Amino acid sequence: MADVNRTNGGANLLALRSHNTALVLDLLRGAGADGISRLELAERTGLTPQAVSKITARLREEGLAVEAGHRASTGGKRRTVLRLVPGAGHAVGVHLDRDALRTGLVDLAGTVVAERCAALDLGAGAEAVVTVVAGEVEALAKGVRGGGGAGAAGADTRSSAGTPELPAESLPALLGVGVALPGPLDHTRGVLHRVTGFPEWDGFPLRDALARRLGVPVVVDKDTNAAALGLAVAGERGSFAYLHLGTGLGAGLVIDGAVHRGARTGAGEFGHQVVQLDGPPCGCGDRGCVEALCLAAVARGDLAEAARVLGIAAGNLVALLDIDLVLLGGRTVATAPDAFLRGVAAVLDERARRAGEQPVPVRAAPGEVADGAAQLVLGPLFGRADA
């Protein structure tokens, strides 16, 4: 099994976990190509100039930061500015859907360097799925190292059929793999529970199985939580809900800037709130769940009804949590974003009007779940494990 942390020059970045270092790294990332001076770092972190100098010296030694020129003089000595080196480390984000797999290689700045898509049957069995995921991660990393670039990697949707073990030299400073998939699951232990429609996954230690196969750290979370984390890291502020309608329906919740998972990672089972007591059966065992009603409406081509049902459920969530924003995502929403945005907004606007309040805005969520999954790995580096 490859020991990437020992043999890969960039992967020992995982040792840089101190709070102060994370603060500095986050500011370097936010400064972008323009960079930021040591004095500015000290002012914005509250650290002493001496502490900042030690941290930045270490970051330069590790290849995480480089000098990026000087600030114009305002009467004193010109200030040297530093910037993050985005290519010094990468994470792979994996979105395991019920029938598809998307992987993306993301650098330290959050830029997607390459991505791949492949068909997947989540019901094919744990070993088969783990093999496909491992093969796609290997192919993604090798494609970048081999000069194929994002276009070549993204165009190749084949899955490796073997049981690969990644050689360290094939990985571009790979810090780890974040895996996002439908819940419920135990985020802390990386163990799946009874995924709706796929009870055979109950109790499977996905995190440890993939970590053994790949030889790098693995983090597992619900797809909606990963997406919400990615949105928060990308700049969404305050309290918001990310509603994901694809092969299922779930929510990622960010409360006061932090992802809310709940005591058992059970928060966000949005699709299984019952809104029709005598409604159609749902895969979870209940009847009249929002997910069942939405998917049934989509299946018969009634997107207006699907959006209305989604809006009713979103209104319940807004009333319960008093959130600032609703973001819609998922491949079903992506097929007709305007219809879903209009339908959900109409329900929320009507509820707000009756209450004499301002309606909560509804927007389409940018990015892919796989991008957020990569942030499960990168977030702690910048002190943003929960955004």
N, C-alpha and C positions, 0 to 999 in steps of 0.2 A: 504493500500500500504506500502510495506516495506521501512523503512528509513534506508538504509544501511549505509549512511554516519554517522548516529548518533550511531547505535548499533553495527557496525562492527569495531573491534579494528584497522584493517589495513586500512579501507576505508577513515579515516580522513586524509590520505596522500594527498588527493586532496587540502587540505589547504596549502600545502607546494609548493607554486607557485612562490616564489621569484626567480629572475634571478640568484642570487648568489647560492641559494640552488640547482637550476637546474644545474648550472655549476659543483658543487661538486658531485651531483648524477651521472652526465654523466661520470665524471672521475672515480668514483667508479665502475660504470658499465663496463667501458672500461678496468679497471685493472683486472677484473675477480677474480678468487679465490686467486691469489697472493696478492691482496690488494695494497694499496697505503698509504703512510704516510701523516700526516697532513702537514709536511714541503713541501712535493712534491705537495700537493694540493694547498698550498699557492703560491708556485712558478709558477704553471701552470695556476692558475686562476688570479693571480695578487692581490688576497685578502691578508689582513694582517693575520698573524698567529692567532691573537685573534679572528678575524671574522671566520676563518676556525674552530677554536676550538668551538665556539658557535654553528655553523651550524652542525658540526659533533656530538656534544653533543645532539642536538635536534634530529638528525637522529637516534642516538642510542636509545634515549627515545622512539621514534616512532617504533622501531624495524626494521628500514630500513638498519641499518649498525651495524656491530659488529667488535670487535678487532680480528685480524687474525694473531697474532704473532708479531715478531720483525724483523727488518732489522739487518743484521750483523753490528757490530760496526766498524767504520772507524777511531776510535780514541776518539770519544766523546760518549755521551749517546746513547744507542741503541734506534732506532726509532720504535715506535709502529705503525703497519700498520692496516688499516681498510679495510673491504670489504663490498660490497652490500649483502643484504640478498634477494636473488631472490624470495623466497616464501612469502615475506612480502606483496605482492600485485599481483593481476592478472588482465588481461583484456580478454574479449572474443572478438574474431574477427569473423565476419559473412560475408560470401560471398553468396549473393543472386544472383543466375544465373537465366536464363529464365526457366530452367527445373530442377534445382538441388540446394541444400543448403549445404554448408560446414561451420562448426563452429569449432573454435579452442580456447583452453584456453592457454594463454601465460603468463609466469611469467615476473618479472621485468627485467630479463636478456635477454628477447626475446626468451626464449626456449618454444617450444610448449609442454605443459604438457599433454594435451589430445585433441582429436578431434573427430568429428562426421560428418557423411554424411547422407543425406536424399534426397529423391525425392521431387520435388516441382513444382507446376504449378504457375508461376508468374501471369497468367491470371485468377486465381481462385478467385480473389477479395482481396481487402486490408485487411479486417478483418480476412479472412482465412489465409493469408500469415503471418500476425502479430502473430496470434495464434500459427502457426507452429514454427516461429522463437523463440517466448517466450518459447515454450515447449522444444525446442532443447537447449536453453541457460540454462534453469533450469536443464535439464537432464545432461548436461555436467558438471555443477558445483556440482550437487549432486553425480555424479559418482566419481568425484575426492575426495570429502569429505568422501564418503562411502568406499574408499579404492579400488574402481574398477580399478584405474590406467588407463594409456593411452590406453593400449590394449583393455580393456573392454569397455571404452567409445568409442573408435574408431570403435569397431566392432558393436555397437548397432546403427542401422540406423533408428529406429522407431521414429516417431514424437508424442509428446503429443497431445491429442485431446481436452483437456480442455482449460480453460482460466486461466493459472496459475498466481499466484502472489507470487513472490519469498520470502520466509522467510529468514531473514538476516542470521540466523545460517546455512543455506544451502550453503552459498557462501564463497569460500576461498579468503577473502579480495578482493572482486570484485570491481575494480575501475570504471568500466563502460563497455559499449559494443560499438564496432566500426562496422558499417554496410557498406559494399561495394556492389554496384550493378550497372547495366548498367545505363548510363545517357540518356538524360541530366537531371540535377537536380540542386537545389540550396544548395550548401554545407553549407553556413552560417546559413540558416534557417532549413535545413534538410527536405526540401520540394521537392518532385519529380515533374518533368515536363513530357513531352510526351515521355516516354521511347519507343524507337523504337520497334514497334510491339505490344505495350501495352499502347495505348493512355488513357485507363481508369484510369491510375495512375496519370494523370496530376493534379497537385495541392494537392496531398495527403501529409499531414504532418507526414511522416514516423518517423522522430526523436521523435517528441512529443508523438505519439501513442505508440511507443515502450517504451519510458521512463516512461509513465504512467503505462504500463503493468508490467514492470520489477522493477520499483522503484530504478533504477540506472541511471547515466548519459549515454546518447547515442549520438554518432557522426555518421553522414551519409556522405558518399562521393562516387564518382564514383569508380568502381572497379579498373580501370587503375591508378587512382591517389593513391589509397590505396596501390596497389602493388608497385608503384614507390617510395612511402614513405618508405615502408618496405625495399626496396633494398638500398635506401640511408642510412637508419639507420643501415643497416647491413654492410655498408662499401663502397658502390659504390660512387665514387667521381666525381666531375666535372659536365658536362652537358651530359645527356643521354636521350634516349627515350625507354620506355618499350612498346612494341607492343603486344597486347593481342588478340589472335585469338581463339575464342571458338565458342559459339553460335552467337556471333557478332564479331566486330573488332573495337578496340579503342586503344588509346595511352595515356600513362602517361608520362609527361614531367618533367624532373628535369633540371633546368637551374642554373648554378653556385651554385649547391648544394641545391637548394630549389625547392620544387614542384611548378610548374607553373599551376595555376588553371584558371587564367583569371578573368576579372572583374565580370563575371556572372557564374563562374565555367564551362565555355563553352570550355575551351582549351582542346585539345586532342580528338576532334571528328574526329579522323584520318580516320575512316572507311567511312566517308561520303564526302571525296574529290572525285569529279567527274573526272574520267580519260578516259571515253568513252562517248561522248555526245549522241550517239544513242544506248547506252548500255541497258541492262535489267533494269526493274524498281526495285527500292530499297524500303524497308519498310519506309524509311524516306520521300518518295515522289519524290525524284530525280531519275534520270536514270544514269546508268553507274558508280555507286559508287564503290569504292574499295571493300567495304564489300560485296556487291552483287556479284561482279565478283569473289572474293576469295571463298565465300561460294558455289557459283555455281560450281566452279572448284573442290572443295573438294567433293561436292555431287556426281559428276560424276567420282570421283576417280582419277582426274588428279592433283596430288599434285605438280608436276613440274610446271604446269601452275599457280596454286594457289600461289606457292612460288615466281614465276616470277612477278606476279601482286603485291604481297606484297612487293617485292624488288623495283619495280618501285615507289610505294607509299613511301617506306622508303627513296628512293633516293631523292624524292621531299622534304621530311622532313629534311634530312641531308643538302640539298642545302639551304633550307630556314633558318635553325637555326644554322648551322655549329656546330653540336653536336659532342661529342667525341666517342660515343658508341651507338650501337643499341642492345637491349636485347629483345629476343623473348620468349613469354610465352602463356599460355592458353591451354586448353585441346586438341584442334585440333593440335597445334604445338607438344604437348607432345606425340601424336600418332606416329609422324614421325619426330622427331627433326632434324635428319641429313639432310633429304630432304629439310626442310624449311631453315635450316642454310646455306646449299650449295646454294640454289636458291637465297636467299636474298643477300648473300655475292657475288655471281657472278654478280648480277646487280650493286651492289655498287662498286665492283672492276672495272667493265667496265667503269662506270661513272667517277671514280677517275682517271683511266688511260687516258681517253680522256682529262681530265682537267689537267693532269700532277701533280696530288696530291697523297698523301698516302690514301689508302682506309680506311674508318671508320670500325673498327672491329665489328663483329656480334657474339653474344654469346647467349646461352640459359639462361634464367633467373631462378635462384633457388627459391625454396619456393612456397607458395600458396598465393593467393589473401587474404584469411582469415588471414594469418599471418600479412600482411600489414594492414589489417583492425584493428587488435588489436593495432597497432602502432598509429592509429588515437587517441586512448585513452592514450597510454603510452608516446607518443612523447612529449607532453607538460610537463610531469613530469621531463624530462631530457632536457628541453629547445629545443626540436626538433620537434615542431609542423609541420614544413615544411622541416624537415631534415637539 
